[in-house]
Amino acid sequence: MKCLKNNQTGNIIRVDDRQAYQMAGSTWVYVSKEEWKKETRTTKTEKQVVESEKKDQTIAEKQLKRKKLKEKQSA
């Protein structure tokens, strides 16, 4: 398995040796596996942060809805 980076977009992919040999050239360049790991791991942590923010927002929204329902029922 080899890691390739697209010079134009900056995307890093991991492909088998044969496919990497065919793709390597002016657009795709070989990079180390460590660079690929950095990109994939940071992406996962960013996704986790975004998901946790969404959960926090939904909890807050639920609390507001409950509060509004209680106010309507008491009125």
C-alpha positions as CSV (number, residue, x, y, z in Angstrom):
1,M,0.0,0.0,0.0
2,K,1.2,3.5,-0.9
3,C,0.0,7.0,0.0
4,L,-0.5,9.6,-2.7
5,K,-1.2,13.3,-2.4
6,N,-2.9,15.3,-5.1
7,N,-0.9,18.5,-5.7
8,Q,-4.0,20.4,-6.9
9,T,-6.5,19.6,-4.1
10,G,-4.2,18.4,-1.3
11,N,-6.2,15.2,-0.8
12,I,-4.2,12.2,0.4
13,I,-5.3,8.7,-0.5
14,R,-4.0,5.2,0.2
15,V,-4.0,2.8,-2.7
16,D,-2.3,-0.5,-3.6
17,D,1.2,-0.5,-5.1
18,R,0.0,-1.2,-8.7
19,Q,-2.5,1.6,-8.7
20,A,-0.1,4.0,-7.1
21,Y,2.5,3.3,-9.7
22,Q,0.0,4.1,-12.4
23,M,-1.3,7.3,-10.7
24,A,2.1,8.8,-9.6
25,G,3.2,11.6,-11.9
26,S,2.6,15.3,-12.2
27,T,-0.7,15.4,-10.3
28,W,-0.2,12.7,-7.7
29,V,3.0,12.5,-5.5
30,Y,4.1,9.9,-3.0
31,V,3.9,10.9,0.6
32,S,4.7,9.1,3.9
33,K,2.1,7.1,5.7
34,E,2.6,9.4,8.7
35,E,1.2,12.3,6.7
36,W,-1.8,10.2,5.7
37,K,-2.4,9.2,9.3
38,K,-2.3,12.9,10.4
39,E,-4.9,13.8,7.9
40,T,-7.3,11.0,8.7
41,R,-7.0,11.3,12.4
42,T,-7.4,15.1,12.5
43,T,-10.5,14.7,10.3
44,K,-12.0,12.2,12.7
45,T,-11.5,14.4,15.7
46,E,-12.9,17.4,13.9
47,K,-16.0,15.3,13.0
48,Q,-16.4,14.2,16.6
49,V,-16.3,17.8,17.7
50,V,-18.9,18.8,15.2
51,E,-21.1,15.9,16.2
52,S,-20.9,16.7,19.9
53,E,-21.8,20.3,19.1
54,K,-24.9,19.1,17.2
55,K,-25.9,17.0,20.2
56,D,-25.5,19.9,22.5
57,Q,-27.6,22.1,20.3
58,T,-30.3,19.5,20.1
59,I,-30.4,19.1,23.9
60,A,-30.7,22.8,24.3
61,E,-33.4,22.9,21.7
62,K,-35.3,20.2,23.4
63,Q,-35.1,22.0,26.7
64,L,-36.5,25.2,25.1
65,K,-39.4,23.2,23.6
66,R,-40.2,21.6,26.9
67,K,-40.1,25.0,28.6
68,K,-42.4,26.5,25.9
69,L,-44.8,23.6,26.3
70,K,-45.0,24.0,30.1
71,E,-45.7,27.7,29.6
72,K,-48.5,26.9,27.2
73,Q,-50.1,24.3,29.4
74,S,-50.0,26.5,32.5
75,A,-51.5,29.5,30.6
